[in-house]
């Protein structure tokens, strides 16, 4: 079944679950009325369904390749990217002063979700550019903003982020890339970066790299890192892409999936770059881009889950095997029905959380309220980890629904799993997201988490009379989570970190129940789907919280020698 952008479901969740009406009420985004929002989503959905989705399989079967130092992209990707750029989809939420539409991040997130479901390999390109736009807008000089932002927003130029080095991995503070002042206000960058998504392309005039590097005599570790903007081609006096800079692609990685997206090893040899933010302020500036990317990556996982579910549903409703009632297809078999229902319930929960996260970011931007900012920051690691875990779990179930045909490349079912698997790794592994949640995001002694739990409990309490079979379990789950937050705050060091991943998963389960309860108030199939989540998935939070509270003792009681025995 060809991919169909889920515009109807996204509109419903924005209005009925994520609280998008509050964003409009601030006055900051008053132009994003219901009619405008619907028109944008419908138009984006057409681009995804009609132009991008047909590029999904060609990108897998005809991967990007490197020829004489030049990246050659998959068939049709150039036209697909032009449709994205010309439609203004690269950054809907960018500042109108530089050519953006100034729309809410929630709308951008919804579009990213749909584009990811249509063709994740290509969508990675504008997602990284969106993050670079955020970082430059927040930290760069006025001169850099005036030169680069219009080009990035229009899609004439594209952007990347360069953190990882061969010897450093997730330990960014161990990087060795050097930056030396060249005397005219710029710097010369030298070093190698790996795993650079869309490090080069043949359909953009220029590729702009945000590169972490260390100035001479800067202290070791992350505190000594600065951020530099290093273009592939140096802008000329008119601001157009001019002569080549000292930037080259050494090789492309051969990956499990995302074959249409070139993952580059980048070499910088005395390349000219400009400082973004203050000296030794690189991590703060880069985190602006990374937080944007983490929300976007969560949406990527959800988008791929949607596509995998659509294909599995189509196959299940067409394939006839064994004795089945009704349609006579395998979708009538209890276990296949279980898988299809759980897939849909997971997608709804993860998509709702991502949109709630985006709404919190919009509210923080519109109101300047610290509470909204704290909520947005709290939800970022949950959105990223749960969204990508959902992509992996749902695409895995999609293969299972296909049976033996799911293991055959002809159906394309396995591509969803191969493509989405890396999303749990990049932009900070999901384990790092969990540690961020129980570390930085709960450094307030759990205040932001408990404020959110208060809302969940209050809404469940209010819904008890209307739908007790859903509200009661959600209320109890919220109170269990409250105890879990208090327990995690009381733990220290390894004991807290050892329980970080199950704690994040438990939090996501409770948030998912909360979102389904909100949706259920619309009645009909929404209530039936909520019952699936609340009865079959929400109960997992109890065992996850029990594991989270266990501490590190049992893990370290088993020595490395014991593990290897």
Buried (B, 14 or more C-beta within 10 A) or exposed (E): EEBBBBBEBBBBBBBBBBBBEBBBEBEBBEEBEEEBBBEBBEBBBEBBBEBBBBBBBBBBEBBBEBEEEEBBBBBBBBEBBBBBBEBBBBBBBBBEEBBBBBBBBBBBBBBBBBBBBBBBBBBBBBBBBBBBBBBBBBBBBEEBBEBBBBBBBBBBBBBBBBBBBEEBEEEBBEBEBBBEEEEEEBBBBBBBBBBBBBBBBEBBBBBBBBBBBBBEEBEEBBEBBBBBBBBBBBBEEEEEBBEEBBBBBBEBBEBEBBBBBBBBBBBBEEBBBBBBBEBBBBBBBBEBBBBBBBBBBBBBBBBBBBBBBBBBBBBBBEBEEEEBEEEEBBBBBEEBEEBBBBBBBBBBBBBBBBBBBBBBBBBBBBBEBEBBBBBBBBBBBBBBBBBBBBBBBBBBBBBBBBBEEBEEEEBBBBBBBBBBBBBBBBBBBBBBBBBBBBBEBBEBEBBBBBBBBEEBBEBBBEBBEEBEEBBBBBBBBBBBBBEBBEBBBEBEEEBBBBBBBBBBBBBBBBBBBBBBBBBBBBEEEBBEBBBBBBEEBBEBBBEBBBBBBBBBEEEEEEEEEEEEE
